[in-house]
């Protein structure tokens, strides 16, 4: 079976994911479906900053010493710590767990929370936090716009049959990627792949966007994070496929 894996995550995260895919012995093929553009903003007075993605964490202003940051998961927490934020607390990878972490760690009667998000994202999280009594300030940390097209290498790999799997990290990137492949006339080729998705919501969107065609299979990560996503991918060499590193 071909050892190629389509990586639809936008940059700069796409290259990071591709490196991890390669380390597992697969051949990553980048196919970013979104373009992320950071937006500058100043931090208002707040009791904590909340981020819902690595992109949001990357787009933050310089940290304020002692100002807590709550991250949606381990990956975004790692990015925030690397940028100098402390203390940093990580939720379990989704909006519900981030809202629960805020309720546990923060004071609804205190200053507002700063929610740094992408344009159009995390409206449900803001509502949940307000429902728990918090005041919430939303700041757009980045804009996410659909890519105009997919890389020629990704389209060629589909045409030549060198791919077996595709990774989807978010609902929007999944929908945009599938639409781009459809527009390029590759829906049937896409249906021959196994979709590896980060959550049940992404699975539902991937199935709907490809309909009436169906995927060769859809598998869902046990938890909404990249470690669980790549655990489903597994090592290529353990499945009888050659590794790019030449390891046995």
C-alpha positions in Angstrom: 0.0 0.0 0.0 1.3 3.5 -0.8 3.1 5.3 2.1 2.0 8.8 1.3 0.0 10.9 3.8 -1.7 14.2 3.0 -1.2 16.9 5.7 -3.9 19.5 5.4 -2.9 21.5 8.5 -2.1 25.2 7.7 1.4 26.6 8.1 3.5 26.9 10.1 2.0 23.9 11.9 1.8 21.9 8.7 5.5 21.6 8.4 5.8 20.6 12.1 3.2 17.8 11.5 4.9 16.7 8.3 8.2 16.2 10.3 6.4 14.0 12.8 4.7 12.0 10.0 8.1 11.5 8.4 9.6 10.3 11.7 7.0 7.6 11.7 8.3 6.3 8.4 5.5 7.8 6.2 6.0 10.2 3.3 4.2 13.4 4.1 2.7 15.5 1.4 1.7 19.1 2.3 -1.7 20.3 1.3 -2.5 23.3 3.5 -6.1 24.3 3.0 -6.1 27.5 5.1 -3.8 30.5 5.2 -3.2 32.0 8.7 -2.4 35.7 9.0 -1.5 37.0 12.5 -3.1 40.2 13.7 -1.4 42.5 16.1 -3.3 43.5 19.2 -2.5 44.9 22.7 -3.3 42.9 25.8 -6.0 44.7 27.9 -6.3 44.4 31.6 -7.4 40.9 32.4 -7.0 38.1 34.9 -5.9 35.5 32.4 -5.4 34.8 28.6 -7.1 31.9 27.0 -6.0 30.4 23.6 -7.8 27.8 21.6 -5.0 26.8 19.2 -1.3 26.8 18.6 -1.9 29.5 16.0 -3.5 31.7 18.7 -0.6 31.1 21.0 1.9 32.0 18.3 0.1 35.3 17.6 0.1 36.6 21.2 1.9 39.8 22.1 4.8 39.5 24.5 3.8 37.9 27.8 3.1 39.9 30.9 5.1 38.5 33.8 2.8 36.5 36.1 -0.3 36.7 33.9 -1.7 33.2 33.6 -2.4 31.6 30.3 -4.9 28.8 29.8 -4.4 26.7 26.7 -6.8 24.4 25.0 -4.3 21.5 24.9 -0.8 20.4 25.4 0.4 21.6 22.0 -0.8 25.2 22.5 0.5 25.2 26.0 4.0 24.2 24.8 4.0 27.1 22.3 3.0 29.5 25.0 5.6 28.3 27.4 8.3 28.6 24.7 7.3 32.2 24.2 7.8 33.0 27.9 4.3 32.7 29.3 4.0 31.5 32.9 2.1 30.1 34.6 0.5 28.0 31.8 -2.3 25.5 32.4 -3.4 23.1 29.7 -6.9 21.8 29.2 -7.8 18.4 27.5 -8.0 19.6 23.9 -11.5 21.0 23.4 -13.5 24.0 24.3 -15.5 22.2 27.0 -12.4 21.3 28.9 -11.0 24.8 28.5 -14.1 26.3 29.9 -14.0 23.8 32.8 -10.4 24.6 33.5 -11.2 28.4 33.6 -14.1 27.7 36.1 -11.6 25.7 38.3 -8.7 28.1 38.2 -10.2 31.6 37.8 -12.6 33.9 39.5 -15.8 35.0 37.8 -15.9 38.1 40.0 -12.4 39.1 39.0 -11.2 41.1 36.0 -12.3 39.8 32.5 -10.7 37.0 30.6 -8.9 37.7 27.3 -9.8 35.1 24.7 -7.3 35.2 21.8 -8.8 33.4 18.8 -8.9 33.2 15.1 -11.5 35.2 13.2 -14.9 33.4 13.5 -13.6 30.9 16.0 -14.5 30.1 19.7 -17.8 31.9 19.8 -19.3 29.0 21.7 -16.4 29.1 24.2 -17.0 32.8 24.8 -20.7 32.0 25.4 -19.9 29.2 27.8 -17.5 31.4 29.8 -20.1 34.1 30.1 -22.6 31.6 31.1 -20.3 30.7 34.0 -20.3 34.4 35.1 -17.0 35.5 33.5 -16.6 38.7 31.6 -14.9 37.9 28.3 -12.9 40.1 25.9 -12.4 38.5 22.5 -9.4 39.6 20.4 -8.6 38.4 16.9 -5.1 36.9 17.0 -5.2 35.7 13.4 -7.3 35.4 10.3 -7.8 32.1 8.7 -8.7 32.2 5.0 -9.2 29.4 2.5 -6.2 28.7 0.3 -6.7 29.6 -3.3 -5.4 26.2 -4.5 -3.5 23.2 -3.4 0.1 22.5 -4.1 0.8 20.8 -7.4 2.7 18.0 -5.5 -0.4 17.1 -3.6 -2.6 16.9 -6.7 0.1 14.9 -8.5 0.4 12.4 -5.6 -3.4 11.8 -5.8 -3.2 11.3 -9.5 -0.3 8.9 -9.4 -1.8 6.9 -6.5 1.0 7.4 -4.1 -1.2 8.2 -1.1 -3.2 6.1 1.4 -4.2 8.5 4.2 -5.2 12.1 4.9 -5.0 14.0 8.2 -7.6 16.5 9.3 -6.9 18.7 12.4 -10.0 20.9 12.4 -13.5 21.1 11.0 -12.7 24.2 8.9 -9.5 22.9 7.4 -11.2 19.6 6.6 -14.1 21.3 4.8 -11.8 23.6 2.9 -9.4 20.9 1.8 -12.1 18.7 0.5 -13.7 21.6 -1.4 -10.3 22.4 -3.0 -9.7 18.8 -4.0 -13.3 18.6 -5.5 -12.7 21.9 -7.4 -9.5 20.4 -8.8 -11.4 17.3 -10.0 -10.0 14.9 -7.4 -13.0 13.9 -5.4 -12.9 10.2 -6.6 -9.2 9.9 -5.8 -9.8 11.4 -2.4 -12.4 8.8 -1.6 -9.8 6.1 -2.0 -8.0 7.4 1.1 -8.5 6.7 4.8 -9.3 9.9 6.7 -7.6 10.2 10.1 -9.4 12.9 12.1 -9.0 14.7 15.4 -12.6 14.6 16.7 -16.1 13.2 16.0 -17.1 16.7 14.7 -14.3 16.7 12.2 -15.3 13.2 11.1 -18.9 14.3 10.5 -17.8 17.3 8.4 -15.3 15.1 6.4 -18.1 12.7 5.6 -20.6 15.4 4.7 -18.1 17.3 2.5 -17.2 14.2 0.4 -20.8 13.0 0.0 -22.2 11.3 -2.0 -18.8 9.7 -2.2 -17.5 7.9 0.9 -14.0 7.6 2.4 -12.2 4.3 2.3 -12.5 4.6 6.1 -12.6 7.3 8.8 -10.8 6.8 12.1 -11.2 9.2 15.0 -8.5 10.1 17.6 -9.3 9.0 21.1 -8.6 12.6 22.3 -8.5 15.9 20.5 -4.8 16.4 20.1 -2.1 15.7 17.6 -0.4 13.0 19.7 -3.6 10.9 19.6 -4.1 11.7 15.9 -0.6 10.4 15.0 -1.0 7.4 17.2 -3.8 6.3 14.8 -1.3 6.7 11.9 1.2 4.5 13.6 4.6 3.6 12.2 4.8 2.7 8.5 7.4 0.1 9.0 5.1 -1.8 11.4 2.6 -2.1 8.6 5.0 -3.6 6.1 5.9 -0.3 4.4 9.3 1.2 3.8 10.4 4.0 6.0 12.0 7.2 4.7 14.7 6.9 7.4 15.7 3.4 6.2 15.1 1.9 9.7 14.2 -1.8 9.7 
